Amino acid sequence: MGKRKSTATKPAARKRFAEKLATVFCCPFCNHSSSVECRIDMKNMIGEAICCVCLESFSTTVTALTEPIDIYSEWIDECEKVNRTLNDE
């Protein structure tokens, strides 16, 4: 007859922590690294990306799921859209 296995011999499961996303980025205008800071104001539902060096800024509406990287990527998309329309003219 076999012995019963005890539950104490099982190794404990490791907890995996999700990496935090960045909140400071490179400015698309002055090209300084870590100069753009993204802030989210959930009370007014506004997200802002502001460069500390050249003082360029971008603001957009946010939702409860919006992260700082989303605001920065929207800013980059808008810059590319403006550059594309200027090159087409």
N, C-alpha and C positions, 0 to 999 in steps of 0.2 A: 504494500500500500504506500502511496506517495504522500509526502508531507504537503501541507498547505503552504502556499507562499504568503509571506506577510507583506502588507502594504508598505512597510517602512523601508523595504529594499529598493523601491522605485526612486529614481533620481527626481529631484524637484524640477519642475518646468522653469525655464529661463524666461524672464520678462524682457521683451524687446521694446525699447524706447524709440519712438519716432524722432527723427532729427528735426530740430527747429529750422524753419525757413529763415532766410536772411531778411533783414529790415533796412539795410543800407546797401546802396547800389552805385554803379558808375554813372556819371552824368552824361547824357547824349550830346550836350552842347559844349561843355568845357573839358570833358573827358577825364575828369579827376575821379580816381577810384574812391569808393566809400564816402562820397560827398552828398549823395541823394538819400534823404531820410523820408520814409513813408509813414504817415500818421493816419489813423482811422478814427473818425468821430462818429460813434454809433448813435449818439443822441440826435444829431442832425443828418445822419446817413450820408456823410461826405468823407471821401478819402483824398488825401493830399500827398503829393510827392514834391519835395522842395530841395533844391541844391543849395548847400551851405556856401559854396564858393562863388558861383555866378548868379545866384538868387533866382534862377529860373524855377517855375513852379507849374504844376499840373493838378487839377482837381477833377474828381468824378464822383458819381453816385455809387454807393456801396450797398451790399446786402449783408446779412448775418454770416454768410459763408466767405466773404471777401477777405483775402490775405494781402499783406503788403506787396508780395510779388505780383499779384493781379493788377494792382494800381500801377506799378512800374511797367509791366508789360503792355497795359493799355496806353501809357504815355509813349512808349517806343513805337507801338502800332500807329498812333496818331502822327508822330514825327515822320514815319515812313510814308504815310498817306499824303501828308503835305509835300514831302520831297518828290513823290511820284507825280503829283499834280503840277508842281512847278517844272519838272523835267518834261512833261508832256506839252507844255505851252510853247 
